[in-house]
Amino acid sequence: METLKKVAVIGLGNIGKAIAGDLINNSHEVIVASRNNEESADFAQQSKGFAQSMDIDQAINTADIVIPAIWFGAFKEFFNDHGDMLKNKIIVDVSNPIAPDGNGGFKKIIGEKESAGELNRAVLPEGARLVKAFGTLGAANLAGASNGNPEKAVLFYASDDSSIDKDIEKVIENAGFDPLKVGGIDQSIRIEVFGDLHEFGALGKTVNLSEAKSKL
């Protein structure tokens, strides 16, 4: 019997709640943590026993796969604060390098040709491995498009380390989506906001597996 990797979602904003909720709705256990321990405890209490609340350090130490559901600008501090604990962990980068533009939309806050994935890779703690995933849909569709019927929606991902691809694909599948790899972390820009494979970019919508493959 396959042993599933332990997953921790750190941060319970809209994206964090959507990811944890998708896993819970598919009867998969998840560790949840946030800076507000009461918030994560309340979330776990409503999870029908599938979520376990821990403080952030405990969650990182317990998990095999750590999903920091935090803003792009917070990743460097997160890595600095928890670097030693992140060694040998799979880190899932869900971030998009954007900020409100003052007109009801968003603007990119890094260079036009830069990606959050590549910048986060550059400051990745020693021994940790990075995957770019779960950031290709907004929170509404990340929650609402899970377990699509008759066809599941695709979540694209990028990874430099093929040895962890099966692990992230299993998490994506357990969340109710079909996984599809776009390449290495250098392809992250394609699956971030404004990219050609992002819901809020040239793609413009959720897609099924056959549609997604035609876009690669």
TIBAMAR-565972 format. One line per 4 residues: their letters; for each residue x, y, z of C-alpha. Coordinates in nm, 4 decimals. Layout:
TIBAMAR-565972
a	X,Y,Z | ...
***
This chain:
TIBAMAR-565972
metl	0.0000,0.0000,0.0000 | 0.1333,0.3414,-0.0974 | 0.2334,0.5652,0.1925 | 0.1160,0.9197,0.1316
kkva	0.3459,1.2076,0.2128 | 0.2319,1.4306,0.4984 | 0.1186,1.7716,0.3745 | 0.1182,2.0947,0.5757
vigl	-0.0586,2.4097,0.4590 | 0.0970,2.7130,0.6275 | -0.1340,3.0136,0.6162 | -0.5121,3.0122,0.6033
gnig	-0.5998,3.2963,0.3728 | -0.8192,3.2300,0.0708 | -0.5607,3.0166,-0.1101 | -0.4580,2.8192,0.1974
kaia	-0.8181,2.7444,0.2909 | -0.8953,2.6399,-0.0673 | -0.6034,2.3944,-0.0857 | -0.6683,2.2462,0.2579
gdli	-1.0409,2.2341,0.1865 | -0.9895,2.0480,-0.1409 | -0.7790,1.7837,0.0335 | -1.0307,1.7500,0.3166
nnsh	-1.3243,1.7233,0.0754 | -1.1463,1.4307,-0.0878 | -1.0952,1.2617,0.2503 | -0.7224,1.3317,0.2723
eviv	-0.5497,1.4340,0.5914 | -0.3708,1.7675,0.6065 | -0.1813,1.9629,0.8692 | -0.2824,2.3289,0.9001
asrn	-0.0957,2.6126,1.0673 | -0.1014,2.9903,1.0716 | 0.0370,3.2762,1.2763 | -0.2999,3.2713,1.4548
nees	-0.3139,2.9352,1.6319 | -0.6794,2.9866,1.7202 | -0.7635,3.0263,1.3516 | -0.5973,2.6998,1.2537
adfa	-0.7562,2.5200,1.5497 | -1.1017,2.6442,1.4464 | -1.0404,2.5338,1.0879 | -0.9313,2.1880,1.2004
qqsk	-1.2335,2.1545,1.4267 | -1.4615,2.1944,1.1235 | -1.2709,1.9444,0.9069 | -1.4509,1.6241,1.0085
gfaq	-1.1271,1.4946,1.1534 | -0.9155,1.5310,0.8384 | -0.7177,1.8405,0.9445 | -0.4755,1.8584,1.2345
smdi	-0.3828,2.1981,1.3747 | -0.0226,2.2644,1.4770 | 0.1969,2.5665,1.5319 | 0.4102,2.6577,1.2326
dqai	0.7353,2.5015,1.3525 | 0.5634,2.1779,1.4510 | 0.3796,2.1627,1.1187 | 0.7018,2.2030,0.9208
ntad	0.8848,1.9427,1.1271 | 0.6003,1.6913,1.0910 | 0.5280,1.7340,0.7204 | 0.7085,1.5987,0.4158
ivip	0.5500,1.8550,0.1829 | 0.5168,2.2150,0.3022 | 0.2794,2.4520,0.1240 | 0.3377,2.8111,0.2416
aiwf	0.0129,2.9761,0.1328 | 0.1620,3.3228,0.1694 | 0.2266,3.6270,-0.0452 | 0.5309,3.6247,-0.2705
gafk	0.7000,3.8981,-0.0680 | 0.6868,3.6862,0.2478 | 0.8746,3.3848,0.1096 | 1.2273,3.5106,0.1763
effn	1.1431,3.5835,0.5402 | 0.9728,3.2435,0.5714 | 1.2837,3.0737,0.4361 | 1.5109,3.2750,0.6660
dhgd	1.2997,3.2002,0.9721 | 1.2597,2.8275,0.9088 | 1.5572,2.7374,0.6888 | 1.7037,2.4591,0.9012
mlkn	1.3644,2.2931,0.9426 | 1.2998,2.3017,0.5680 | 1.5988,2.0835,0.4818 | 1.4855,1.7732,0.2897
kiiv	1.1320,1.9114,0.2627 | 0.9392,1.9608,-0.0601 | 0.8307,2.3253,-0.0717 | 0.5304,2.4133,-0.2865
dvsn	0.5448,2.7727,-0.4106 | 0.1875,2.8919,-0.4711 | 0.2813,3.2593,-0.4950 | 0.2172,3.5144,-0.7645
piap	0.4311,3.8318,-0.7753 | 0.1435,4.0787,-0.7788 | -0.0076,4.3620,-0.5776 | -0.3250,4.5735,-0.6123
dgng	-0.2906,4.8354,-0.8845 | -0.5254,5.0865,-0.7206 | -0.7868,5.0435,-0.9919 | -0.9456,4.7195,-0.8806
gfkk	-0.6919,4.5014,-1.0589 | -0.3391,4.3776,-1.0048 | 0.0085,4.4700,-1.1225 | 0.3291,4.2692,-1.1393
iige	0.5809,4.3746,-0.8754 | 0.8948,4.2191,-1.0266 | 1.0573,4.2507,-1.3671 | 0.8477,4.1706,-1.6716
kesa	1.0601,3.8654,-1.7537 | 1.1132,3.7548,-1.3936 | 0.9131,3.4878,-1.2118 | 0.8376,3.4311,-0.8458
geln	0.9401,3.0693,-0.8881 | 1.2910,3.1539,-1.0053 | 1.3391,3.4256,-0.7427 | 1.2219,3.1934,-0.4654
ravl	1.4485,2.9189,-0.5978 | 1.7434,3.1568,-0.5618 | 1.6832,3.1931,-0.1863 | 1.5684,2.8355,-0.1216
pega	1.7167,2.6895,0.1990 | 1.9901,2.4328,0.1476 | 1.8538,2.0821,0.1052 | 1.4962,2.1898,0.0318
rlvk	1.3350,2.1148,-0.3028 | 1.0981,2.3529,-0.4781 | 0.7849,2.2910,-0.6813 | 0.5740,2.5642,-0.8379
afgt	0.2076,2.4597,-0.8096 | -0.1417,2.5544,-0.6914 | -0.0995,2.9138,-0.8058 | -0.2436,2.8800,-1.1561
lgaa	-0.6026,2.9375,-1.0443 | -0.7555,3.2062,-0.8287 | -0.8915,3.1056,-0.4891 | -1.2501,3.0833,-0.6158
nlag	-1.1733,2.8255,-0.8840 | -0.9100,2.6521,-0.6740 | -1.1980,2.5696,-0.4417 | -1.4873,2.5572,-0.6880
asng	-1.3283,2.3673,-0.9782 | -1.2059,2.0738,-0.7693 | -1.3480,1.7343,-0.8703 | -1.4773,1.8578,-1.2047
npek	-1.7361,1.6403,-1.3747 | -1.7267,1.4943,-1.6370 | -1.3622,1.6086,-1.6691 | -1.1315,1.7422,-1.4020
avlf	-0.9622,2.0786,-1.4354 | -0.5850,2.0831,-1.4753 | -0.3355,2.2288,-1.2330 | -0.0023,2.2975,-1.4021
yasd	0.3193,2.2612,-1.2064 | 0.6926,2.3178,-1.2565 | 0.9831,2.1339,-1.0966 | 1.3571,2.0971,-1.1478
dssi	1.3686,1.7628,-0.9657 | 1.1871,1.4804,-1.1423 | 1.2240,1.2598,-0.8344 | 0.9553,1.4616,-0.6551
dkdi	0.7138,1.4907,-0.9465 | 0.5101,1.1889,-0.8366 | 0.4734,1.3385,-0.4906 | 0.3343,1.6712,-0.6106
ekvi	0.1171,1.4994,-0.8699 | -0.0359,1.2886,-0.5937 | -0.1151,1.5997,-0.3891 | -0.2736,1.7670,-0.6926
enag	-0.4785,1.4549,-0.7650 | -0.5832,1.4292,-0.4007 | -0.7047,1.7887,-0.4241 | -0.9354,1.6944,-0.7118
fdpl	-0.7377,1.8091,-1.0170 | -0.5354,1.6576,-1.3003 | -0.1638,1.7482,-1.2769 | 0.0401,1.8517,-1.5812
kvgg	0.4073,1.9469,-1.5739 | 0.5175,2.2430,-1.7846 | 0.8909,2.1972,-1.7275 | 1.1479,2.3240,-1.4810
idqs	1.1241,2.6192,-1.2446 | 1.2484,2.8372,-1.5319 | 0.9001,2.7898,-1.6816 | 0.7283,2.9329,-1.3730
irie	0.6460,3.2587,-1.5481 | 0.4040,3.0681,-1.7714 | 0.1929,2.9512,-1.4770 | 0.1960,3.2741,-1.2764
vfgd	-0.0529,3.5594,-1.3091 | -0.0337,3.7163,-1.6588 | 0.1378,3.4027,-1.7930 | 0.0106,3.2103,-2.0943
lhef	-0.1014,2.9158,-1.8783 | -0.2674,3.1090,-1.5956 | -0.6374,3.1651,-1.5408 | -0.5634,3.5374,-1.5098
galg	-0.3398,3.5438,-1.8148 | -0.3615,3.4277,-2.1748 | -0.5360,3.1042,-2.0743 | -0.8281,3.2941,-1.9266
ktvn	-1.0147,2.9932,-1.7858 | -0.9853,2.6477,-1.6364 | -0.9008,2.3725,-1.8858 | -0.9211,1.9951,-1.8939
lsea	-0.6230,1.7700,-1.9614 | -0.6586,1.7495,-2.3397 | -0.7023,2.1270,-2.3666 | -0.4052,2.1844,-2.1375
kskl	-0.1742,1.9571,-2.3354 | -0.2571,2.1490,-2.6520 | -0.1320,2.4694,-2.4874 | 0.2120,2.3433,-2.3839
***
